[in-house]
Amino acid sequence: MKTVPLKRDASVEQTVEYLLETLCTDLGLCLPADKRKALATQKRITARRLALDVLKAHGVKNPESESHHIRQIKRRFVQLFGDIVVEQ
């Protein structure tokens, strides 16, 4: 699956959707559309919470134990948002 480039004026929701697409493409952490939408439309999103929610939605039984994936997801989140918490 090829990821569509992120637009400059993308909303928080679109940016989270983009992040989730890249996690699927790059890390194999692919989520169904309904779970992606639920994660992308949260009012307050933190890098760590998103990482744990992605791993849980992907079927990881103990997401806290996936420190490598958590770090990767958090790093990508901060690269896109410039902060570890965003609100929409």
SELO-879723 format. One line per field, with one value per residue (C-alpha): residue number from 1; residue in one letter; x, z, y. Coordinates in nm, 2 decimals. Each point is the difference from the previous one (the first is absolute). Example, Ala and Ser with C-alpha at 12.3 -4.5 7.8 and 13.67 -1.06 7.14 Angstrom:
% residues 2
pos	(1; 2)
code	(A; S)
xx	(1.23; 0.14)
zz	(0.78; -0.07)
yy	(-0.45; 0.34)
//
This chain:
% residues 88
pos	(1; 2; 3; 4; 5; 6; 7; 8; 9; 10; 11; 12; 13; 14; 15; 16; 17; 18; 19; 20; 21; 22; 23; 24; 25; 26; 27; 28; 29; 30; 31; 32; 33; 34; 35; 36; 37; 38; 39; 40; 41; 42; 43; 44; 45; 46; 47; 48; 49; 50; 51; 52; 53; 54; 55; 56; 57; 58; 59; 60; 61; 62; 63; 64; 65; 66; 67; 68; 69; 70; 71; 72; 73; 74; 75; 76; 77; 78; 79; 80; 81; 82; 83; 84; 85; 86; 87; 88)
code	(M; K; T; V; P; L; K; R; D; A; S; V; E; Q; T; V; E; Y; L; L; E; T; L; C; T; D; L; G; L; C; L; P; A; D; K; R; K; A; L; A; T; Q; K; R; I; T; A; R; R; L; A; L; D; V; L; K; A; H; G; V; K; N; P; E; S; E; S; H; H; I; R; Q; I; K; R; R; F; V; Q; L; F; G; D; I; V; V; E; Q)
xx	(0.00; 0.14; -0.05; -0.15; 0.22; -0.13; -0.14; 0.15; -0.33; -0.12; -0.22; 0.09; -0.23; 0.16; 0.35; -0.08; -0.15; 0.32; 0.21; -0.21; 0.05; 0.37; 0.00; -0.17; 0.23; 0.32; -0.05; -0.29; -0.22; -0.31; -0.34; -0.35; -0.17; -0.23; 0.29; 0.20; -0.29; -0.06; 0.37; 0.01; -0.31; 0.09; -0.03; 0.34; 0.28; 0.33; 0.29; 0.02; -0.37; -0.02; 0.29; -0.17; -0.34; 0.15; 0.18; -0.31; -0.22; 0.26; -0.06; 0.31; -0.10; 0.24; 0.07; 0.21; 0.26; 0.05; 0.25; 0.16; -0.33; -0.11; 0.32; -0.04; -0.36; 0.06; 0.30; -0.22; -0.28; 0.24; 0.15; -0.35; -0.14; 0.30; -0.14; -0.10; -0.36; -0.25; -0.36; -0.26)
zz	(0.00; -0.10; 0.25; -0.15; 0.09; 0.29; -0.10; 0.16; 0.14; 0.12; 0.30; 0.32; -0.11; -0.35; 0.16; 0.23; -0.29; -0.19; 0.30; 0.03; -0.38; 0.04; 0.30; -0.22; -0.29; 0.19; 0.31; -0.09; 0.27; -0.22; 0.15; -0.14; -0.11; 0.30; 0.25; -0.20; 0.00; 0.37; 0.07; -0.24; 0.14; 0.37; 0.15; 0.18; -0.14; 0.18; -0.17; 0.26; 0.02; -0.38; -0.01; 0.26; -0.17; -0.34; 0.14; 0.19; -0.31; -0.20; 0.24; 0.23; 0.33; 0.21; -0.18; 0.29; -0.08; -0.35; 0.09; -0.34; -0.19; 0.26; -0.05; -0.38; 0.01; 0.25; -0.21; -0.32; 0.19; 0.13; -0.35; -0.14; 0.28; 0.17; 0.34; 0.19; 0.05; -0.25; 0.04; -0.27)
yy	(0.00; 0.34; 0.29; 0.32; 0.30; 0.22; 0.34; 0.31; 0.12; -0.34; -0.02; -0.19; -0.28; -0.02; 0.01; -0.29; -0.20; 0.07; -0.12; -0.32; -0.07; 0.04; -0.24; -0.25; 0.04; 0.03; -0.22; -0.23; 0.14; 0.01; 0.08; -0.03; 0.32; 0.03; -0.02; 0.25; 0.24; -0.04; 0.08; 0.29; 0.17; 0.01; 0.35; -0.03; -0.22; -0.07; -0.17; -0.28; -0.06; -0.02; -0.25; -0.22; 0.02; -0.09; -0.30; -0.11; 0.04; -0.20; -0.29; 0.03; -0.16; 0.21; 0.32; 0.14; -0.26; 0.12; 0.28; 0.00; 0.06; 0.25; 0.21; -0.02; 0.11; 0.28; 0.13; 0.01; 0.17; 0.27; 0.04; 0.07; 0.21; 0.15; -0.09; -0.30; 0.11; 0.15; 0.10; 0.04)
//
